[in-house]
């Protein structure tokens, strides 16, 4: 058994601990910390499962499946917030997710690629798509905000 799997098995203890923290009302901070730690092994296994399914389905459907389940947490939070009428939270969460994913993933890729390789090439189509997605995310925040001030 790999070290990663041993760590995941060890972190699984936080799943019942976070449930106990909720039902026994240990406090919001303890509940948040234990639930955040409990998500780590569950997300790791979900990622591993989607990778295994991607091997069977192929790269196109596997990539779609991976992207869908990669945002499952955001989808669940958005559904709960919509149920409570927190539309602004949902819009901000989605926009922040787009900006964060684009900036974090692209920035980290450039940083790590620059450490390993002296010269990097980027596909222009993907660079344009990322720039368009960033513009869309910024407009998604600016337009509703401008509407409120007029």
C-alpha positions as CSV (number, residue, x, y, z in Angstrom):
1,X,0.0,0.0,0.0
2,X,1.4,3.4,-0.9
3,X,2.1,6.2,1.5
4,X,-0.7,8.3,-0.1
5,X,-3.3,5.6,0.6
6,X,-2.1,5.3,4.2
7,X,-2.5,9.0,4.7
8,X,-5.9,9.0,3.1
9,X,-7.0,6.1,5.4
10,X,-5.7,8.0,8.4
11,X,-7.5,11.2,7.4
12,X,-10.8,9.2,7.1
13,X,-11.1,9.4,10.9
14,X,-12.1,13.0,10.4
15,X,-15.3,12.1,8.6
16,X,-17.0,10.7,11.8
17,X,-15.3,13.4,13.9
18,X,-16.8,16.2,11.8
19,X,-20.2,14.5,12.0
20,X,-19.8,14.3,15.8
21,X,-18.7,18.0,15.9
22,X,-21.9,18.9,14.0
23,X,-24.3,16.9,16.1
24,X,-22.6,17.6,19.5
25,X,-22.3,21.3,18.6
26,X,-18.6,21.6,19.4
27,X,-18.4,25.0,17.7
28,X,-18.2,26.3,14.2
29,X,-14.4,26.5,13.9
30,X,-13.9,22.9,15.0
31,X,-16.6,21.7,12.6
32,X,-15.1,23.7,9.7
33,X,-11.5,22.4,10.4
34,X,-12.6,18.7,10.8
35,X,-14.8,18.8,7.8
36,X,-12.1,20.5,5.7
37,X,-9.7,17.7,6.7
38,X,-12.3,15.1,6.0
39,X,-12.8,16.3,2.5
40,X,-9.1,15.6,1.6
41,X,-9.3,11.8,1.3
42,X,-12.8,11.9,-0.2
43,X,-11.7,14.2,-2.9
44,X,-8.5,12.2,-3.5
45,X,-10.5,9.0,-4.0
46,X,-13.1,10.8,-6.2
47,X,-10.2,12.0,-8.4
48,X,-8.7,8.5,-8.5
49,X,-12.1,7.0,-9.5
50,X,-12.6,9.5,-12.3
51,X,-9.1,8.7,-13.6
52,X,-9.9,5.0,-13.7
53,X,-13.2,5.7,-15.5
54,X,-11.3,8.0,-17.9
55,X,-9.1,5.1,-18.9
56,X,-12.2,3.2,-20.0
57,X,-14.1,6.1,-21.6
58,X,-11.2,7.7,-23.4
59,X,-9.6,11.1,-23.1
60,X,-12.5,13.3,-24.2
61,X,-15.3,11.8,-22.0
62,X,-12.7,11.3,-19.2
63,X,-11.7,14.9,-19.3
64,X,-15.4,16.0,-19.2
65,X,-16.0,13.6,-16.3
66,X,-12.9,14.9,-14.4
67,X,-13.9,18.5,-14.9
68,X,-17.5,17.8,-13.7
69,X,-16.5,16.0,-10.6
70,X,-13.7,18.4,-9.9
71,X,-16.3,21.1,-9.4
72,X,-18.7,18.9,-7.4
73,X,-18.0,20.8,-4.2
74,X,-18.7,24.1,-5.8
75,X,-21.9,22.8,-7.3
76,X,-23.1,21.5,-3.9
77,X,-22.3,24.8,-2.2
78,X,-24.1,26.7,-5.0
79,X,-27.2,24.5,-4.7
80,X,-27.4,25.0,-0.9
81,X,-26.8,28.8,-1.2
82,X,-29.5,29.0,-3.9
83,X,-31.9,27.1,-1.7
84,X,-31.3,29.7,1.0
85,X,-31.7,32.6,-1.5
86,X,-28.1,33.7,-1.5
87,X,-27.8,34.5,-5.2
88,X,-25.0,37.0,-4.8
89,X,-22.9,34.4,-3.0
90,X,-23.5,31.9,-5.9
91,X,-22.5,34.5,-8.5
92,X,-19.4,35.5,-6.6
93,X,-18.5,31.9,-6.0
94,X,-18.7,30.9,-9.6
95,X,-16.8,34.0,-10.8
96,X,-14.2,33.5,-8.1
97,X,-13.9,29.8,-9.1
98,X,-13.3,30.7,-12.8
99,X,-10.7,33.4,-12.0
100,X,-9.0,31.3,-9.3
101,X,-8.8,28.2,-11.5
102,X,-7.5,30.1,-14.5
103,X,-5.0,32.2,-12.6
104,X,-3.8,29.5,-10.2
105,X,-3.6,26.7,-12.7
106,X,-2.0,28.8,-15.5
107,X,0.3,30.6,-13.1
108,X,1.4,27.5,-11.3
109,X,2.0,25.8,-14.6
110,X,4.1,28.6,-15.9
111,X,6.1,28.8,-12.6
112,X,6.8,25.0,-12.5
113,X,7.4,24.8,-16.2
114,X,9.9,27.7,-16.0
115,X,11.7,26.0,-13.2
116,X,12.1,22.8,-15.2
117,X,12.5,24.2,-18.8
118,X,14.3,27.3,-19.9
119,X,12.0,28.0,-22.7
120,X,8.3,27.2,-22.9
121,X,5.8,27.1,-25.8
122,X,2.1,27.8,-25.4
123,X,-0.8,26.9,-27.7
124,X,-2.3,30.2,-28.9
125,X,-5.8,28.8,-29.0
126,X,-5.7,27.7,-25.4
127,X,-4.2,31.1,-24.4
128,X,-7.0,32.9,-26.2
129,X,-9.6,30.7,-24.5
130,X,-8.1,31.4,-21.1
131,X,-8.1,35.1,-21.8
132,X,-11.7,35.0,-22.9
133,X,-12.7,33.1,-19.9
134,X,-11.0,35.7,-17.6
135,X,-12.8,38.5,-19.4
136,X,-16.1,36.7,-19.1
137,X,-15.5,36.2,-15.3
138,X,-14.6,39.9,-14.8
139,X,-17.7,41.0,-16.8
140,X,-19.9,38.6,-14.8
141,X,-18.9,40.5,-11.6
142,X,-18.7,44.0,-13.1
143,X,-22.0,44.1,-14.9
144,X,-24.3,43.2,-12.0
145,X,-22.3,45.5,-9.7
146,X,-22.7,48.4,-12.2
147,X,-26.4,47.7,-12.4
148,X,-26.7,48.1,-8.6
149,X,-25.1,51.6,-8.7
150,X,-27.2,53.0,-11.6
